[in-house]
Amino acid sequence: MSTIDKDFLKEVFKEANSHIRATDRKSLAVSGAFIGLFSIYLSSVAVGRWSNNSDSLTLVVHVAVQAFFLSIGICIYIMQQWYRAWKEHYIEICLNIRKQFMPDSDYPGVLPYWLRHELPESRMSVDNLLKSLTGIVNFVLVFIMSYNLLEIIIDRKLGILVVAMLILSYVGMIYLADRNIQKKRTLFA
């Protein structure tokens, strides 16, 4: 391998590492901000600031605020999925570059853990935990919204249909995001 190729691969390795760190920071900032905003919303609901009036106009405002939080939560969930896919992509690049310079048999135990082995098949990680937490928060919002919609809609059958469609839409969105945004697929910037 020529010196130019080695220098190029070293620079790509450095860039991929900086992208991994930046992706982690972005993911944590976005997740923390959303969960913090949801905590503020939930504490204001728990204190009773929102439940003093139960007329239909107040319930419509509740549903609008919950729909706003849910739409932001869905965007956050999709962003977390993209961040995870890109992070796995960058780690794979770093592992492949490391194999060019340091074969596994020559340097046992010298490298950091994440550079010693291939990517594990286990899906347990802090990224996935935060994504799951965001999904749970969104699901809580869906149920709170469903409860309020059932109080607003007078026709019970229509209310149940609207709630069922809301829940199925949310579950479908989660399924499509998890299925379509993966490292194994083509990642577009």
Residue pairs with C-beta under 8 A, 6 or more apart in sequence:
1 100
6 101
9 97
9 100
9 101
12 93
12 97
13 93
13 94
13 97
13 98
16 90
16 91
16 93
16 94
16 97
17 90
17 94
19 86
19 90
20 87
20 90
20 91
20 94
23 83
23 86
23 87
23 90
24 87
26 83
27 79
27 80
27 83
27 84
27 87
27 127
27 130
28 130
30 76
30 79
30 80
31 76
31 80
31 130
31 131
31 133
31 134
34 72
34 73
34 76
34 134
34 137
35 133
35 134
35 137
37 69
37 72
38 69
38 73
38 137
38 141
41 65
41 69
44 50
45 51
45 144
50 58
50 62
54 151
56 152
59 148
59 151
59 152
60 152
62 148
63 145
63 148
63 149
63 152
66 141
66 144
66 145
66 148
67 145
69 141
70 138
70 141
70 142
70 145
70 170
73 134
73 137
73 138
73 141
74 138
74 170
74 173
76 134
77 131
77 134
77 135
77 138
77 174
77 177
78 177
78 181
80 127
80 130
80 131
80 134
81 131
81 177
81 178
81 181
82 181
83 127
84 125
84 127
84 128
84 131
84 183
85 181
85 182
85 183
85 185
85 187
86 187
87 127
88 119
88 183
89 183
89 187
91 114
91 119
92 119
92 183
94 115
95 115
95 118
95 119
98 111
98 115
102 110
102 111
104 116
109 116
135 174
138 170
139 170
142 166
142 167
142 170
145 166
146 163
146 166
146 167
149 159
149 162
149 163
149 166
150 156
150 159
150 160
150 163
152 159
153 159
153 162
